[in-house]
Amino acid sequence: MEQIKKIDIHAHATAFPQYAAPHVDGYRMVCAEEIFVYYDKLNIEKGVLLPILSPEATSLPMSNENCKWIVDQHPERFVWFCNVDPRAIHNDSKTDLSFLLEHYKKLGAKGVGEMTSNLYADDPKMDNLFAHCEKQKMPVTIHIAPEPSGYYGIVDDPGLPRLEKMLKKHPDLVILGHSQPFWAEISECEPALRNSYPSGKVKEGRLPKLLREYGNLCCDLSAGSAANALMRDREYAAKFIEEFADRMYYGCDICATKNDHPYQFNNFLDDMRATGEISEENYRKIVRENAVRLLGL
């Protein structure tokens, strides 16, 4: 079958690996050249670099400038999102964050994220940031956390009611959902398992219902969370993909050279394409065409 050049909607990299502090788990964030090893094997043409600013998320914050510098070195392999912490500039819920977004937009930023600040999804500061992203017509990538302490990511409750509130309040804002608590909602899920990788057959949960109701909600397919959600029940995955393919975005979320989840999920998608469980048209949308359209590539 024809090899389709893919777009990775979710990438991270450090511009200066020689100075990078290790993660608490001992690994180091990858640099661009290390990502290219994955990209060449996975047939990925471009990745979307996502800065991480919030201290809850990492021992190695990745600034907007870090990502812009990498993009300038490798314009044929990367585009980028900017990032703004909702607590920026006086920690005020009424701050004009468009001031920052416009600056980075002029430098080529295609969206905003990964949002990882450990605030409730409907916190007034988060609401303000969402409003300015909507005003600037910049899609956002969010990482959902299960609780307001001990995790990174914007916080929501079982069933994602706070995210739903933001989807409803900001209908013109494209939100790409990501993380274990986001993807756990593909099925009915015990609250204690929200930040894990639930197994077994899918009993349809809140996520597909939100996707049907809110056209501005999209799915970031990166990391083990998305891979697990779809690979746990192949039959349901085929139905899910066929229904929501217009709003699904292939991604990797490679954070260390030890990561192997991108290969497993890539093989899963390729095999579903080969068997006809998902259509050729929808496969192409997921791995490339949706990102090209959303980001104007």
NUGUVEX-158420 format. One line per field, with one value per residue (C-alpha): residue number from 1; x, z, y; residue in one letter. Coordinates in nm, 2 decimals. Each point is the difference from the previous one (the first is absolute). Example, Ala and Ser with C-alpha at 12.3 -4.5 7.8 and 13.67 -1.06 7.14 Angstrom:
BEGIN
k = [1;2] .
x = [1.23;0.14] .
z = [0.78;-0.07] .
y = [-0.45;0.34] .
r = [A;S] .
***
This chain:
BEGIN
k = [1;2;3;4;5;6;7;8;9;10;11;12;13;14;15;16;17;18;19;20;21;22;23;24;25;26;27;28;29;30;31;32;33;34;35;36;37;38;39;40;41;42;43;44;45;46;47;48;49;50;51;52;53;54;55;56;57;58;59;60;61;62;63;64;65;66;67;68;69;70;71;72;73;74;75;76;77;78;79;80;81;82;83;84;85;86;87;88;89;90;91;92;93;94;95;96;97;98;99;100;101;102;103;104;105;106;107;108;109;110;111;112;113;114;115;116;117;118;119;120;121;122;123;124;125;126;127;128;129;130;131;132;133;134;135;136;137;138;139;140;141;142;143;144;145;146;147;148;149;150;151;152;153;154;155;156;157;158;159;160;161;162;163;164;165;166;167;168;169;170;171;172;173;174;175;176;177;178;179;180;181;182;183;184;185;186;187;188;189;190;191;192;193;194;195;196;197;198;199;200;201;202;203;204;205;206;207;208;209;210;211;212;213;214;215;216;217;218;219;220;221;222;223;224;225;226;227;228;229;230;231;232;233;234;235;236;237;238;239;240;241;242;243;244;245;246;247;248;249;250;251;252;253;254;255;256;257;258;259;260;261;262;263;264;265;266;267;268;269;270;271;272;273;274;275;276;277;278;279;280;281;282;283;284;285;286;287;288;289;290;291;292;293;294;295;296;297] .
x = [0.00;0.11;0.20;-0.16;0.22;-0.13;-0.03;0.07;-0.24;0.18;0.38;0.24;0.37;0.28;0.22;0.29;0.03;0.35;-0.16;-0.32;-0.08;-0.13;-0.36;-0.08;-0.03;0.36;-0.06;0.10;-0.23;0.09;0.16;-0.10;0.26;-0.13;-0.36;0.11;0.10;-0.36;-0.14;0.21;-0.12;-0.37;0.00;-0.08;0.06;-0.07;-0.06;-0.17;0.23;-0.19;0.17;-0.06;0.01;-0.18;0.22;-0.24;0.08;0.37;0.34;0.10;-0.23;0.00;-0.04;-0.16;0.34;0.14;-0.26;0.03;0.38;-0.04;-0.25;0.23;0.28;-0.23;-0.28;-0.06;-0.07;-0.18;-0.27;-0.09;-0.26;0.07;-0.10;-0.13;-0.05;-0.35;0.16;0.22;0.02;-0.12;-0.18;-0.32;-0.31;-0.06;0.35;0.02;0.19;-0.05;0.30;0.22;-0.19;0.02;0.38;0.05;-0.25;0.20;0.30;-0.18;-0.17;-0.29;-0.18;0.04;0.10;0.07;-0.21;0.12;-0.06;-0.16;-0.32;-0.36;-0.10;-0.26;0.21;-0.05;0.37;-0.04;-0.32;0.17;0.28;-0.25;-0.18;0.31;0.10;-0.35;0.04;0.33;-0.14;0.27;-0.07;0.11;0.14;-0.10;0.12;-0.27;0.09;-0.22;0.06;0.13;0.31;0.27;-0.05;0.06;-0.27;-0.33;-0.23;-0.34;-0.24;-0.13;-0.21;0.20;-0.27;0.24;0.14;-0.36;-0.07;0.30;-0.10;-0.35;0.13;0.26;-0.16;0.25;0.30;0.15;0.11;0.22;-0.04;0.28;0.11;-0.11;-0.31;-0.11;0.03;-0.13;-0.34;-0.03;-0.16;-0.18;0.29;0.04;0.13;0.30;0.12;-0.03;0.37;0.09;-0.04;-0.33;-0.03;-0.28;-0.29;-0.13;-0.34;-0.06;0.08;-0.02;0.26;-0.19;-0.31;0.20;0.14;-0.35;-0.13;0.30;0.15;0.29;0.13;0.28;0.22;0.38;0.10;0.35;0.15;-0.09;-0.34;-0.15;0.18;-0.15;-0.35;-0.02;0.21;-0.19;-0.30;0.08;-0.37;-0.11;0.31;-0.11;-0.34;0.14;0.25;-0.26;-0.24;0.25;0.29;-0.06;0.12;0.28;0.37;0.29;0.26;0.30;0.09;0.35;0.18;0.29;0.21;-0.14;-0.36;-0.15;-0.37;0.01;0.11;-0.28;-0.28;0.14;-0.01;-0.35;-0.13;0.19;-0.15;-0.35;0.05;0.13;-0.29;-0.26;-0.12;0.04;-0.03;0.28;-0.16;-0.02;0.35;0.14;-0.20;0.13;0.37;0.03;-0.29;-0.17;0.32;0.07;-0.34;0.00;0.35;0.00;0.30] .
z = [0.00;-0.06;0.28;0.12;0.14;0.36;0.22;0.37;0.18;0.34;0.03;0.26;-0.02;0.17;-0.20;0.24;0.11;0.14;0.27;0.06;0.35;0.02;0.07;0.35;-0.16;-0.13;-0.37;-0.20;-0.24;-0.36;-0.24;-0.36;-0.14;0.23;-0.11;-0.36;0.06;0.09;-0.28;-0.27;0.12;0.03;-0.33;0.18;-0.21;0.26;0.37;0.21;0.28;0.32;0.27;0.37;0.24;0.32;0.28;0.08;-0.32;-0.02;0.15;-0.34;-0.11;-0.38;-0.09;-0.30;-0.10;0.03;-0.25;-0.24;-0.01;-0.09;-0.27;-0.15;-0.01;-0.16;-0.18;-0.23;0.30;0.26;0.06;0.34;0.25;0.26;0.36;0.26;0.37;0.10;0.31;-0.21;0.05;0.36;0.04;-0.10;-0.16;-0.20;-0.15;-0.37;-0.10;-0.37;0.04;0.04;-0.25;-0.27;0.05;-0.05;-0.28;-0.19;0.05;-0.16;0.29;-0.14;0.33;0.38;0.22;0.16;0.28;0.32;0.28;0.30;0.01;-0.04;-0.37;0.08;0.23;-0.09;-0.10;-0.23;-0.14;-0.08;-0.18;-0.20;-0.09;-0.14;-0.19;-0.15;-0.09;-0.17;-0.18;0.14;0.07;0.34;0.13;0.35;0.25;0.25;0.36;0.24;0.31;0.10;0.18;-0.08;-0.38;-0.29;-0.24;0.02;0.25;-0.08;0.18;-0.12;-0.32;-0.09;0.11;0.02;-0.34;-0.13;0.16;-0.20;-0.32;0.03;0.10;-0.27;-0.31;-0.24;0.18;-0.12;0.30;-0.05;0.30;0.13;0.31;0.20;0.16;-0.34;-0.17;0.29;-0.08;-0.32;0.22;0.33;0.25;0.38;0.13;0.16;-0.34;-0.18;-0.01;-0.11;-0.31;0.05;-0.19;-0.14;-0.23;-0.03;0.15;-0.16;0.23;0.01;-0.27;-0.30;0.12;0.04;-0.35;-0.14;0.18;-0.04;-0.34;0.14;0.20;-0.17;0.09;0.04;-0.07;0.16;0.29;0.16;0.12;-0.35;-0.11;0.29;-0.05;-0.36;0.02;0.30;-0.22;-0.37;-0.10;0.18;-0.12;-0.36;0.07;0.19;-0.27;-0.28;0.19;0.12;-0.25;-0.10;0.35;0.07;-0.02;-0.02;0.26;0.19;0.31;0.00;0.32;0.03;-0.22;0.18;-0.12;-0.22;0.01;-0.33;-0.18;0.15;-0.07;-0.35;-0.08;0.14;-0.23;-0.30;0.05;0.04;-0.33;-0.17;0.12;-0.10;0.36;-0.06;-0.34;-0.20;0.00;0.38;0.05;-0.21;0.19;0.33;-0.09;-0.21;-0.16;0.32;0.12;-0.33;0.00;0.36;-0.01;-0.35;-0.10] .
y = [0.00;0.36;0.15;0.32;0.27;0.05;0.31;-0.04;0.24;-0.04;0.04;0.12;0.07;0.18;0.23;-0.05;-0.36;0.06;0.22;-0.19;-0.12;-0.35;-0.08;-0.14;-0.34;0.02;0.06;0.31;0.19;-0.08;0.25;0.05;-0.24;-0.28;0.07;-0.04;-0.36;-0.07;0.21;-0.17;-0.34;0.11;0.19;0.33;0.31;0.27;0.03;0.27;0.11;0.08;0.21;-0.09;0.29;-0.10;-0.12;-0.29;-0.17;-0.05;0.06;0.14;0.28;0.05;0.36;0.15;0.12;-0.35;-0.13;0.29;-0.04;-0.37;0.08;0.26;-0.27;-0.26;0.18;-0.30;-0.23;0.21;0.26;0.12;0.10;0.27;-0.03;0.25;-0.09;0.12;0.15;0.23;0.37;0.08;-0.34;0.17;-0.15;0.32;0.04;0.07;-0.31;0.08;0.23;-0.31;-0.22;0.26;0.03;-0.37;-0.02;0.25;-0.23;-0.28;-0.18;-0.22;-0.05;-0.01;-0.29;-0.24;0.15;-0.16;0.25;-0.17;0.21;-0.11;0.00;0.27;0.20;0.37;0.02;-0.30;0.14;0.33;-0.18;-0.20;0.32;0.16;-0.31;0.00;0.37;-0.07;-0.30;-0.22;-0.37;-0.13;-0.33;-0.09;-0.26;-0.10;-0.08;-0.20;0.22;0.34;-0.12;-0.25;0.00;0.23;0.11;0.19;-0.16;-0.16;-0.23;-0.34;0.06;0.31;0.25;0.30;-0.06;-0.02;0.34;0.15;-0.18;0.16;0.34;0.02;-0.17;0.15;-0.14;-0.33;-0.21;-0.30;-0.23;-0.22;-0.20;-0.30;0.17;0.13;-0.34;-0.20;0.16;-0.20;-0.26;-0.02;0.03;-0.03;0.34;-0.17;-0.12;0.34;0.07;-0.35;-0.22;-0.19;-0.33;-0.21;0.06;0.35;0.08;0.34;0.28;0.38;0.08;-0.12;0.18;0.33;-0.04;-0.04;0.30;0.24;0.04;0.20;-0.30;-0.20;-0.30;0.01;-0.36;0.03;-0.19;-0.33;0.14;0.03;-0.32;-0.19;0.15;-0.13;-0.31;-0.14;-0.08;-0.02;-0.04;0.31;0.19;-0.06;0.14;0.30;0.08;-0.02;0.23;0.26;-0.02;0.37;0.10;-0.24;0.09;-0.24;0.07;-0.15;0.20;-0.13;0.11;-0.23;-0.23;-0.30;0.07;-0.28;0.08;0.19;-0.32;-0.21;0.24;0.07;-0.37;-0.02;0.27;-0.13;-0.34;0.12;0.19;-0.32;-0.21;0.25;0.04;0.38;0.16;0.13;0.34;0.01;-0.13;0.28;0.26;-0.13;-0.03;0.31;0.19;0.12;0.16;0.16;0.15;0.12;0.15;0.13;-0.21] .
r = [M;E;Q;I;K;K;I;D;I;H;A;H;A;T;A;F;P;Q;Y;A;A;P;H;V;D;G;Y;R;M;V;C;A;E;E;I;F;V;Y;Y;D;K;L;N;I;E;K;G;V;L;L;P;I;L;S;P;E;A;T;S;L;P;M;S;N;E;N;C;K;W;I;V;D;Q;H;P;E;R;F;V;W;F;C;N;V;D;P;R;A;I;H;N;D;S;K;T;D;L;S;F;L;L;E;H;Y;K;K;L;G;A;K;G;V;G;E;M;T;S;N;L;Y;A;D;D;P;K;M;D;N;L;F;A;H;C;E;K;Q;K;M;P;V;T;I;H;I;A;P;E;P;S;G;Y;Y;G;I;V;D;D;P;G;L;P;R;L;E;K;M;L;K;K;H;P;D;L;V;I;L;G;H;S;Q;P;F;W;A;E;I;S;E;C;E;P;A;L;R;N;S;Y;P;S;G;K;V;K;E;G;R;L;P;K;L;L;R;E;Y;G;N;L;C;C;D;L;S;A;G;S;A;A;N;A;L;M;R;D;R;E;Y;A;A;K;F;I;E;E;F;A;D;R;M;Y;Y;G;C;D;I;C;A;T;K;N;D;H;P;Y;Q;F;N;N;F;L;D;D;M;R;A;T;G;E;I;S;E;E;N;Y;R;K;I;V;R;E;N;A;V;R;L;L;G;L] .
***
